[in-house]
Every structure is written in structure tokens, then in C-alpha cells.
Amino acid sequence: MIRVIVADDQQAVREGLAALLGMAGDVLVTGTAANGRQVLDLLAAGTEADVVLMDLRMPVLDGVEATTRISAEHPGVAVVVLTTYADDDSIGGALRAGARGYLTKDAGRTEIASALRCAAAGQSAFDPAVTQRLVEAFEAGPPVSRVPPDRLTAREAEVLGLIGGGLTNAEIAAKLFIGETTVKTHINNAFAKIGVRNRAEAVRYAYRHELS
């Protein structure tokens, strides 16, 4: 049996997925969660799982941050993303976090069960639309990259660039699919490294270093 935790912030979706997966003879739903924090709590409490079926946009702790934590703290547990979104930022964030599969919510029971089986076996599984996105990204070639200044991490530089673009912490969190607390941590670390005291100075820094 493939043991699965279902994570989605909508109760009706969680219950529907649990019922749907229960119809697959080799899938056992061992837990459900309304956010990434609850997934981590379930795993820490000893809930057995081979795969987490993970939504991306959830309160408290979103799917990308939860996937990053699962990959680091529970490497034996695979993550398959099931979300409404198939844009490049969502796909890239999930895959960088360690997701082994990525499906949109157009997927049916057979496709979801198949993706769970693949993930449990150590293989990858992607929605056709996601596969097409990955192919297009590969054909376009790797992006031009440069080392961020002042020992900034890539994420800190990205956050500074978004501050330079006038985004609030909440807007940055939504765009990067991370929690506001995580955004504040990146901002505090970045401000300390570049020696600024407020967002106005950070905006000037971002433009001066072409981060925006």
C-alpha cells in the first residue's frame, strides 16, 4: 500500500481527494492537513507516509516551504504537487523545493494515483501541461545569472528586487509562494548585509545594483 497524506486548505477538496484515493486499491490515506505546518506536525508525530499530495497556496506554511522542509527533514517522503497553477514560477518553485511530481487539479483519479505510485517508486510524474512548460524552458536555454552583491543569497537579492519594485511583504510572499515570516527573515538578513535601515534605502540599493 502507498501511504499518503493529503494537504489542501479547502476541507471539501481534502475530503474529496481522500475519498477519491480510497477507491484506488493500493493507496491508503493516513492523514489530511490544511496547511504545510500540519503536514510537518503529522510526520513529526509518526504518521506514516510514502508521499504527500501537496497543494501550493496554503496559509501558515505554503506548499513550497513545506516541500523544502520535508525534503530536508523527511527525505524518505516524496511530494507530489496538486495545484490549480501551472505557471513557470509555481513549477520552478516546487521543483527547486524537491517535489517529485506536479499535477494540476484537472487531473483525474487515475492520473493522481499513477503519479503517487511513480513518486513512491522514486520516479517523477508531471502533468502534460507541466511537461510542455519544462520542454519550452529547456529549449530556451539556461537563464543568464550573476553573483548577487554583498554576500546576498539569490533569494535575498530577489526579495530586494521586489521591494525595489514597490511590493509589500504580503505581495512578495504571494509572488514567491513563501510565508510572510520567511519574507521578513530574508529582509532582515539582507538589510544587515547591505547596511540599510529602511525600505526607502533598500529601494535605492536595488536600483543601484540593478536588482529591480
CORSUL-V524343 format. One line per field, one symbol per residue. ss: DSSP state (A for helix, B for strand, O for the rest). phi: phi as a letter, one per 20 degrees, with the letter a starting at -180 (. if undefined). psi: psi as a letter, one per 20 degrees, with the letter a starting at -180 (. if undefined). Layout:
# CORSUL-V524343
ss=???
phi=???
psi=???
This chain:
# CORSUL-V524343
ss=OBBBBBBOOOAAAAAAAAAAAAOOOOBBBBBBBOOAAAAAAAAAOOOOOOBBBBOOOOOOOOAAAAAAAAAAAOOOOBBBBBBOOOOAAAAAAAAAAOOOBBBBOOOOAAAAAAAAAAAAOOOOBBOAAAAAAAAAAAAAOOOOOOOOOOOOOAAAAAAAAAAAOOOOAAAAAAAAOOOAAAAAAAAAAAAAAAOOOOAAAAAAAAAAOOOO
phi=.eecddcbfegffgffffffffeefddceeacbeafffffffffeoffbebdedfeecfmbffffffgffgeecfedecdecbfeceffffffffffofebbcefefegfffffffffffenddbcfgffgfffffffffnfffcbffflmffgffffffffffenfegfffgffelcffffgfffffffgffemddbfffffffgffdlee
psi=poppppoqipghgghggggghiiphjpooiqqqirhghghggghijppphqpopqgnqrforhghggggghghmiipqppporhpkrggggggghhijpiqoqrjiqrgggghghgggghjjrqpqqhhgggghghhghirqqpqqpqrkkqrhgghgghhhghjjqrgghggghilrqhhgghggggggghhikqirhghhgggghhjlh.
